[in-house]
Amino acid sequence: MIDRAPFASLAGKVAIVTGGGRGIGAGIAEVFAAAGAQVLVATRTAEHGERTRDRIREAGGEAALLVVDVGELDHCRQAVDVAVSNWGGVDILVHNAGSFLGGPVDGYSEADLETVLAVNLKACFRLSAACIPHMRRRGGGRLLFTSSVTGPRVAMPGTSYYAASKGGMNAFIRTAAIELAKDDITVNGVEPGYIRTAAMEILADEEGLAQMSKYIPMGHLGAPEDIAYAMLYLASDQARYVTGQTLCIDGGSTLPESPVFLEELEGIKEVGGSSS
């Protein structure tokens, strides 16, 4: 018999969202709370986290804030301990916090390399290890990760640290999914393409963002909620049989073999329009 419950309800679930202060993480935290989850917003910057927490509460949701650096082992454990202390357990982990530092392959600094790997990749192990015992006690759970198209699908000069960390994250997702399947703990991820966030707006002005949009078949950057709704599906009971997967949410940006083909697509649109 088909379950007639509302789609993607997270009522009664406890979720941790790292990097939940702004951008994609804030979008995930707010969408999860709107779906009924109790959300721990874990972020490095108190000001950003307070805004997310307050927006959730103003909308009638339940949220708490923890200022942490998930690049540190003790902070990863602390995030899980606080969620358990507040609400009695953990059902969903979303490791969304990320570090993006660039540089040539032969010119990296050990400090930068360690920062990127600690936040993006090591935290996958640390947060998961802290959550798994609590999820087992509750009969299952969801481990979710914000990966990237950069590394797993495409390459960009100067991003080797970041790309390697995200490639490692995808490998972690697949292996952990096999190990945890028997516990009803699913492990999945989302690979965002170009998403319009405050960080993206720092990297490029309006002209630069418009230029990026030309290389996206859908013609525009994505929004944080585009990632959040994909995460909501993976966190829900409706995704109970999905594990070891990553969803690419990029407006089609990784589809063309070359940007040249996007110019051809524009020509096809013009021909189609003139014949109508």
N, C-alpha and C positions, 0 to 999 in steps of 0.2 A: 504494500500500500504506500502511495506517495505521501510524504510528509507535507501537510498543508500549512506548516508554520511559516511566518514571514521570512522572506529570503534574507540570508546573511545576518541573522540575529546573533549578537554576542552577549545577550542578557545573561548575567551571572558569571561572566568570564573575567578573569584578571589578566591584564596585559601590561607588559613593560615595553616602552618605545624609547630606544636610545636615539639621541640626536633629535629629540622631540620638541626642541625649542622653536624651530622655525623651518621654513621650506617644506620639503617632502615629509620630514618627521612630524612637523606640526600638523600637516594634512592628515597623516595616518592617525595620530593621536585623536584628532577631532572627529574623524569618521568612525573610528572604533568606539569612542565614547557615545556618539550619536546612535550607534547600533546596540548600545546597552552595556558595554564593557566598563569596568573600573580600570582606569589607566594611570600608570606611573610614568610621568614625563621625566625622563632621565637625560640631562643635558649639561654641558660644561658652563653655560652662561645663564646665571640666575635670571637676569632681566628677560631673556627670551623665553625661558621656561615658565616664568610667572605669567607672561602674556598668554601662552598656550593654555596653561592650567585655568586661568581666569575666564578665557573664552569658553572652555568646556563647561565650567561651573555656571556661567551666565546662561548657557544654553540648556541647563538642567542636567548635565552629566556629572559624573563623579571622577575626580582626578586629584592626584597628589604630585608634588614636585620633589625631585632629588637632583642636587648638583653633583655631578660625577664626571670623571675622565675615564672612559672605558678602555683607554690605553693602559690603565693600571689594573693589575690583577685584583687587588683588594677592593677597588671601586666596582668591578664587575660583580664580585660576591656581595658587596653592600647593596647594590641595586636589587638583587634577588631577595636578600634578607628583608629589605624595607617593604617590598611588595607582599611578602609572606606575612610580615608583622602587621601590615595595614589590613589585609583582606584574607589572610589564611591560606594562601597558595599562589601558584602561578599557572595559568593555562596557555598563555600566548607570549612569546618573546619576539619582538621585532628589533633586530639589530640594524639600525639605519644610520647611526653615526658614522661619519667617514672623514678621512683626512686626504686632501689632495695637494701634494707637493710635487713639483716638476723639476726635471733636470736631465741632462744627458746620461746615457748608460755608463760612460766612463768618467763622469764628473759628479757622482752622487756624494752626499755627506752621510756618514754613518748615523748621525743624529736624525736626519730627515728620513732615511730609510727605515730606521727603527720606529719612528713615529707613525709612518704610514702602515707598516706591517702590524704594529701593535694595535692600532685603532681599527683598521679594516679587517685584518685576518686573525690575529691572535685572540681578539675579543670574541670571535665566533666560537672558539674552543672554550674560552673562559666563561662566557655567559651561558653557553649551552650546558657545560658541565655543572654549573650551579643550579640551573633550572631543572635538569632531567630528573633528579630524585623527587622533586615536588610534583612534577608532571606524572611520574609513575604512580605516586600515591593517589593522584586524582583520576587515574585510569586513562591518561593520554594527554596530548597537548599539541601545540603548534610552534615550531621553530622557523622563523621567517627572516630573510636577509635581503637588504637592499644591495644588489650587485650593480652592474653597469654593462652597457654595450661595449665600453672601452676595456679591452682585454679579452673578454670571452668571445666577442664577435668582430670587433674592428680594432685598428691600431692608430695611434696618434703620436707623432714625434714628441719626445720630452715627457712622456707619461709612463715610463717603464715601471716605476715603483708602484704607482696606482694600478696600472693594468695587471701587473703580476699579482697584486693583492686580491683583485677582483677575480682573476682566473683561479687563484687558490680558493677563494670563497665558493665558487661554483663547484670545484672538486670536493670541497668540504660538504656542501649540500648533498651531493650524490652519495657520498660514502656514509655520512651520518644517517641519511634516509634508510639505507639498507640495515644499518645496525639497530635503528630504533623502531623499525616497522612493527616488530612483534609487540612493542609497548603501546601501539596506537599513537605514537608521536610522529607526526609528519614533518618533513623538512623541505622547505621550498624557498624560492626567491623571486625577485622581480629585477629585471635589467632595464633601468630607465635610459632613455635617450636624452635629447635636449629638453630639459624641464625649466620653465621660467621660475626662478627663485631669487631671493635677495643676493645670494652668492653669484648666480649667473649674471645678474645685473651689475655686479661689481666688476666682473670680468669683461663685460662688453656694454657699450652704450646702445641706444635705440637703433642706430644705424647698423651696429655690429649684430644685434639680435635679428634685425630684418634680413641681414645677409645670411645668417644661419638658417633662417626660415626657408630660404630659397633651396636649400639642400634637403628639405623634408618634404616628401610627396604630399602630405596633408597641408603643407603651406604655413604651418605655425608651430611654435614651441608648445610643449605640453604644460599642464598645470599640476601642482602637487596632488590634487584630488584624483588625477588620472592614475597616479601610482597608488594612492590610498585605497581606491575602490578595488584595484587588483589584489592588494594585500588583504582587504576585507573578505574577498572571496576565498583566498587561501587560508584565512583564519577561521572561516565558518565551517559548520557541519556539512555544508553542501560540497566542500572540498575534501571530505574524509578519505576518499580513495585516490587522492593526488599526493604524490610524494617524490622527492628527488628531482623536481622540475624547476625551471626558471621561465617566467613570462617576460617576453621582450615588449616593452611599452615605449615605442619610439616614433609613432606617427609614420612609420615606414622608412625611416631614415637609413636603416641598414639594408634595405632591399635593392636599391639600384647598384648595378655592377660598377657604374661610374656616374659622377655628377652630370656628365654629358647627356645621359639618358633622361634626366629631368628636363633639360631643354627640349628634347624630342617630345616629352609628355606634354609640355606647354603647347607645342605645335599641334599635337593631336587634339587638345582641348579647343584650340582656335578653329580647326577644321570642323570639329563636331558642332561648335557653336554657330558657324556660318551656314551650316546645312539645315538648321532647324527652322 
